[in-house]
């Protein structure tokens, strides 16, 4: 089971370099690695019609971000979020108390 490595991560600041949304930028909300797509905050807003329900008795139209192909974005600023924990220098596992 191989992982696909991409040039963007969640939290990175990116800019769209091609397509209908060229020139717009925002923060990456989600990376869909199997589909090669990303969700960017405030870019490609689509309208989703919500059905009437107990929570939403009138029904409504909700706006949310749509996915963009990962090859159409470039990283402007990397996030400083750590993804892995480092092992201790001596190589031993930490004891749980």
C-alpha positions, 0 to 999 in steps of 0.5 A: 500500500503506497502513499502518494506524495504531493507538494502541498499539505493541509494548512499551506498557503497556495495560489491557483496557477491555471484554470478558471480560478487563476490568480486566486489564493487561499489556505488548503483545507483538505488534500484528497490524495486518491483523487489528486484534488485539493480544497482551498479556502474561498476558491471555487465556491459552489452552491449546494441545495439543502433539503427540508428537514427538522434541523432546516425546516425551510431548506436552504442553499449552502455555499462550500468550496469545490475541489481543484486539481492538485497540478493547478496550484503552487505553494506560496507559503509552507505551514509550520505544522509538524506531521510526525513525532521525532524519536528520542535521541537515545532511540528508546521508546518512552515509558507510559506511566 
